[in-house]
């Protein structure tokens, strides 16, 4: 449970602090709500922006469940992978931190694969623009959640390491909720937010890497403790064996 809480915190932080990347990828579509719907009031824009982003987060959650199911199946088939998978969670969070800090495209090859799926979805997305209603905005968000994005794929890899469908979905929800403040504000015209997040990218990445180190330390400490307990139990068993008197009949 402690591991999951740390992973959820890391996923949320990656989404929140990596928002500069998200603004570059999805900020334009968020801005379409005001321009496309030709609305001027905050009361009208806000529901559209929220609906779009909730749709996007739901897509993330679905993908999180799918990759976690794959992880669960793999671990069930090869139980010896359980320990390394837990270590992989921490390592992946550190990689996410590096990606946020230096805008590295560590998963560019995965983005190319995702682009093939995205090409099939683009025509459906175009049919929902302009997003003039909550339902159209939510539908657009559901499709836009499949946009090829290295940061999203990093979070998905993290979700896969949970090896539990529900946990994988929660990881992606946490990540998606982290991106929402920047995305909603961008949809409402907060143009200076991208520049602010870009200036603080290094600090954001370092914070995420610290969470990764903490996640990495947990299974290491756990395994060390288990190993030490086994040693103590073995010594205690030997002591009891030596203390048992030999009774000859």
N, C-alpha and C positions, 0 to 999 in steps of 0.2 A: 504493500500500500504506500509506504514511504517513497519507494522508487517511482511509482505512478505520479504522486503529487509533485515530485521534482521534475519529472518529464513534462507534466502539464504546465508547470511554471515556466519551464524552458520554452515550450511550444508557444505559450502566450507571449513571452518576452520576445521570441523570434518574430512573431507577427507584429507586435507593437513597435519594437525597436528597429525592425527591418522594413518599416512602412515606406521609407524612401524608395526602396526597390518596388514595392507594390504600387506606389503612386506612378512610377514610370510605366508599369505594365498595364494597370487598370484605371489610372486616374482619368484618362481621356474619356472612357466610357461612363464614369461617374459624372463627369461634367456634362454629358449629353442630356441629363435629366432636365437641367434648367434650360438649355438651349433648345432641345428637341420638344419638350412639352410647352415651351414658351410661357413659363410661369414666373412670377416675380415674388411671390410671398413665401416666407419660410414655412408656413403652415402647409403649403401645397408641395414644396420640394422635399421636405423631411421624410414623409411617408414613402415617397418614391425611392429615395436614397437608402432608407432602412430596408425596404422590401428587396431591392436589388442585392444588398449585402447579405441579408438573411438567406436569399436564394444561393448566393455564392458559398456561404458557410455550410449550407445543407449539402451542397455538392462535395465540399471538402470532407464532411462527415461520412458521406457514403463511400468515398474513396478510401478514407481511413479504415472503415470497417472491412472493406475488400482486402486491402494489403495486410491488415492484422490477421485476417482469416488465412491468408497465404502463409504468414509467419507462424501461426498456430499449427497449421498442417505440417509445416516443415519441422518444427520443434517436436511435434508428436511422433513424426516418423523417425527423427534422429534426436533422442532425448539428450545426448551429450552436447547438443548445441545450445541448451538452455543457458549455461553459464556464459559462453562467449557472446550470446545475443544480448545479455544484460550489460556486458562490457561495451558492446557496440552502441548501445543507447548513449552512453556518455561520450564516446568518440564522435558520434554523429552530431551531438549538440555542439561540441567544440568546432566541428567542421561548419556547422550553421553559423556559429559566431564568427569564424574566419570569413565566411561568405558575406555576412552582413558588414563586417568591419572593412573589408577590402573590395567588396563588390566582385568577388571571384565567381566565375561561372563554372563551378565544380561539376555540375551535372548537365553540361551543355549537350552531351550525347543522349541523355534521357529526354531532353527538350525536343530533340529532333524526332524521336519516336512519338512523343506526345503531339507534335505538330501534325502528324499524319491523321490522328484522331480529330484534332482541332479543325482541319480543313473540311471534314465532313459535317462539323457542327456550325461552321460560320454561316452558311445559308440560312439556317434556322434563327441564328442570332440577328441577322440583318432584318428578318421579318418582324422582329419585335422592336425595332428602332424606327421612330422615336418611342420611348417608353412613356406613354401618356396615361398609364393607369398603374395601380399597385400590382395587379396581376401580370401585366406585361413586364414591369420592372423586376418582379420576382422570377419570372420565366427567363428573362435575360441574365439574371444573376446565376440561375441554375446552370445555364449554358456556359457562362463566363468562368465558372469554377473549374472548367476543364482546360482553360488557357494554359499552354505550356509555360511553366515557370520554375526555375531552378530552386527558388526558396520554398515553394510549395512542395516540390518533389523531395527536398531535404526533410521537410516536416513529415511527409508520407513515409520516408524511410524510418524516421523516428517512431511513427505510429506502428510500423510493421514490427519493430523490435519488442513491442508490448506483447505480441503473440496472443492477444485477446481481442476479439472483434469489438466488444463494447469499449474497451480501453482505447483501441485504435481510433474509434469514432470520437471519443472524448478528447484525444490529443489534437485531432484536426479541428474540432469545435473550438478548443482553447486557442489554437493558432489563428483560426478565422476571426474569433472575437478580438484577438489582439490587433488584427489589421483594420477592424471596423472603424475606430475613431478617426484615423487618417482618411479612410475611404469615404466615410460619411461627410466629413468636413470638406473634402475635396469636391464632392458632389454639390456642396453648398457654396463653393467658390473660395475656399481657403487656399489661395495660391501660394502663400509664403510657407506653408507647412512643409512642402517638399524640400525647400532650401534649408530649413531648420533641421530636418531629419538627416539630410546629407552631411551637414556640418558636424553632427554628433554621431556619425556612423561608427567611428573607431571606438568610442566609449560604449556604444550599444553592443558592438561585437565582443568587446572584452567582458562585459557583464554576462552575456550569453555563454561565453567560454568558461567563466567561473562556475556557472550552473552546470556546464558539462563536466567540469572537473569534480564537482560535488557528486554528480550522478555516477561518474566513473569510480569514485572512491567507495561508494556504498557496497557494490558487489565484492570489491576487493577486501574491504573490512569484514564483510559477512563471511566470505570464504576463508579469510585468515582466522576469524573467530571460530568457525566450524572446525577448521583444521586443529586449532589449539584445544578445543573441547574434546575432540576425538583423542588427542594425545593424552589429556588428563584422564579421560575415561579408561584408556588402555592401561595407564600407570596404576589407576585405582584398582582395576581388575587384577593386575599382577600382584598388587599388595594384598588383596583379599585371598588370592590363591596361595601366597606364601604363608599367610597367617592361619590357614586352615590346617588343623593337625592331621597327621596321617594316622588313621585308625586301621589297625590290622586285626582281622578276625582269626 
